[in-house]
Amino acid sequence: MKNKGSKLFFILCYLTGQIAFLFSLFFRNRWSDFALGFCEGVAIVMMCISVFYFGWCIGKKQNPFDLK
């Protein structure tokens, strides 16, 4: 991928997914089932988006975290 903005988008999707999953783990006993499920759903979607990007980078033999 040559577009720096799209690489940054996929990296931010990965970080957002990781942070959302971390919040769902920390607040598992305090949040309602709906809030917990929503947070976990956001985490899964964001991580799936980033996994496809990482797979594409592995296929092209590129570093996915390199913003050059």
C-alpha atoms as an extended CHARMM CRD file, in Angstrom:
* protein
*
        68  EXT
         1         1  MET       CA              0.0000000000        0.0000000000        0.0000000000  PROA      1               0.0000000000
         2         2  LYS       CA              1.4550000000        3.3140000000       -0.9880000000  PROA      2               0.0000000000
         3         3  ASN       CA             -1.1060000000        5.5410000000        0.6960000000  PROA      3               0.0000000000
         4         4  LYS       CA              0.1520000000        6.5970000000        4.1200000000  PROA      4               0.0000000000
         5         5  GLY       CA             -3.3530000000        7.4880000000        5.3010000000  PROA      5               0.0000000000
         6         6  SER       CA             -4.7550000000        4.0290000000        4.6320000000  PROA      6               0.0000000000
         7         7  LYS       CA             -1.8510000000        2.3830000000        6.4730000000  PROA      7               0.0000000000
         8         8  LEU       CA             -2.4970000000        4.6580000000        9.4240000000  PROA      8               0.0000000000
         9         9  PHE       CA             -6.2050000000        3.7780000000        9.3040000000  PROA      9               0.0000000000
        10        10  PHE       CA             -5.4940000000        0.0490000000        9.5440000000  PROA      10              0.0000000000
        11        11  ILE       CA             -2.9990000000        0.5290000000       12.3570000000  PROA      11              0.0000000000
        12        12  LEU       CA             -5.5570000000        2.6330000000       14.2470000000  PROA      12              0.0000000000
        13        13  CYS       CA             -8.1830000000       -0.0730000000       13.6730000000  PROA      13              0.0000000000
        14        14  TYR       CA             -5.8210000000       -2.5610000000       15.2620000000  PROA      14              0.0000000000
        15        15  LEU       CA             -5.1210000000       -0.3180000000       18.2510000000  PROA      15              0.0000000000
        16        16  THR       CA             -8.8100000000        0.5250000000       18.6960000000  PROA      16              0.0000000000
        17        17  GLY       CA             -9.6930000000       -3.1680000000       18.7030000000  PROA      17              0.0000000000
        18        18  GLN       CA             -7.0440000000       -3.9650000000       21.2630000000  PROA      18              0.0000000000
        19        19  ILE       CA             -8.1130000000       -1.0940000000       23.5360000000  PROA      19              0.0000000000
        20        20  ALA       CA            -11.8040000000       -2.0150000000       23.2580000000  PROA      20              0.0000000000
        21        21  PHE       CA            -11.0030000000       -5.6210000000       24.1550000000  PROA      21              0.0000000000
        22        22  LEU       CA             -8.9070000000       -4.4520000000       27.0970000000  PROA      22              0.0000000000
        23        23  PHE       CA            -11.8150000000       -2.3030000000       28.3590000000  PROA      23              0.0000000000
        24        24  SER       CA            -14.1870000000       -5.2460000000       28.0500000000  PROA      24              0.0000000000
        25        25  LEU       CA            -11.8520000000       -7.3470000000       30.1620000000  PROA      25              0.0000000000
        26        26  PHE       CA            -11.4090000000       -4.7120000000       32.8670000000  PROA      26              0.0000000000
        27        27  PHE       CA            -15.0920000000       -3.7810000000       33.1460000000  PROA      27              0.0000000000
        28        28  ARG       CA            -16.5790000000       -7.2660000000       32.7210000000  PROA      28              0.0000000000
        29        29  ASN       CA            -18.2430000000       -7.2190000000       36.1560000000  PROA      29              0.0000000000
        30        30  ARG       CA            -19.4330000000       -3.5880000000       36.0670000000  PROA      30              0.0000000000
        31        31  TRP       CA            -20.9710000000       -3.1750000000       32.6170000000  PROA      31              0.0000000000
        32        32  SER       CA            -24.3350000000       -4.4940000000       31.5080000000  PROA      32              0.0000000000
        33        33  ASP       CA            -24.4880000000       -7.3620000000       29.0440000000  PROA      33              0.0000000000
        34        34  PHE       CA            -25.3900000000       -5.0000000000       26.2000000000  PROA      34              0.0000000000
        35        35  ALA       CA            -22.4530000000       -2.6630000000       26.8200000000  PROA      35              0.0000000000
        36        36  LEU       CA            -20.0700000000       -5.5660000000       27.2270000000  PROA      36              0.0000000000
        37        37  GLY       CA            -21.3040000000       -7.2410000000       24.0440000000  PROA      37              0.0000000000
        38        38  PHE       CA            -21.1010000000       -3.9910000000       22.0940000000  PROA      38              0.0000000000
        39        39  CYS       CA            -17.5410000000       -3.3670000000       23.2540000000  PROA      39              0.0000000000
        40        40  GLU       CA            -16.4840000000       -6.9090000000       22.4030000000  PROA      40              0.0000000000
        41        41  GLY       CA            -18.2080000000       -6.6430000000       19.0180000000  PROA      41              0.0000000000
        42        42  VAL       CA            -16.3350000000       -3.4530000000       18.1810000000  PROA      42              0.0000000000
        43        43  ALA       CA            -13.0980000000       -5.1290000000       19.2400000000  PROA      43              0.0000000000
        44        44  ILE       CA            -13.7120000000       -8.1700000000       17.0450000000  PROA      44              0.0000000000
        45        45  VAL       CA            -14.6110000000       -6.1040000000       13.9760000000  PROA      45              0.0000000000
        46        46  MET       CA            -11.6020000000       -3.8210000000       14.3260000000  PROA      46              0.0000000000
        47        47  MET       CA             -9.2140000000       -6.7270000000       14.8380000000  PROA      47              0.0000000000
        48        48  CYS       CA            -10.6550000000       -8.6160000000       11.8420000000  PROA      48              0.0000000000
        49        49  ILE       CA            -10.1400000000       -5.5690000000        9.6240000000  PROA      49              0.0000000000
        50        50  SER       CA             -6.5390000000       -5.3360000000       10.7430000000  PROA      50              0.0000000000
        51        51  VAL       CA             -5.9150000000       -9.0930000000       10.3250000000  PROA      51              0.0000000000
        52        52  PHE       CA             -6.8560000000       -8.8550000000        6.6410000000  PROA      52              0.0000000000
        53        53  TYR       CA             -4.4560000000       -5.9280000000        6.2670000000  PROA      53              0.0000000000
        54        54  PHE       CA             -1.6740000000       -7.8230000000        8.0490000000  PROA      54              0.0000000000
        55        55  GLY       CA             -2.2630000000      -10.8070000000        5.7700000000  PROA      55              0.0000000000
        56        56  TRP       CA             -1.9950000000       -8.5760000000        2.7250000000  PROA      56              0.0000000000
        57        57  CYS       CA              1.2710000000       -7.1290000000        4.0430000000  PROA      57              0.0000000000
        58        58  ILE       CA              2.6790000000      -10.5980000000        4.6940000000  PROA      58              0.0000000000
        59        59  GLY       CA              1.7700000000      -11.5650000000        1.1340000000  PROA      59              0.0000000000
        60        60  LYS       CA              3.5950000000       -8.5150000000       -0.2000000000  PROA      60              0.0000000000
        61        61  LYS       CA              6.4890000000       -9.0660000000        2.2770000000  PROA      61              0.0000000000
        62        62  GLN       CA              6.0660000000       -5.6080000000        3.8110000000  PROA      62              0.0000000000
        63        63  ASN       CA              6.1610000000       -4.4080000000        7.3910000000  PROA      63              0.0000000000
        64        64  PRO       CA              2.5640000000       -3.4990000000        8.3380000000  PROA      64              0.0000000000
        65        65  PHE       CA              3.7260000000       -0.9440000000       10.9120000000  PROA      65              0.0000000000
        66        66  ASP       CA              6.0850000000        0.9080000000        8.5590000000  PROA      66              0.0000000000
        67        67  LEU       CA              4.5200000000        4.2350000000        7.5670000000  PROA      67              0.0000000000
        68        68  LYS       CA              7.0190000000        5.0910000000        4.7990000000  PROA      68              0.0000000000
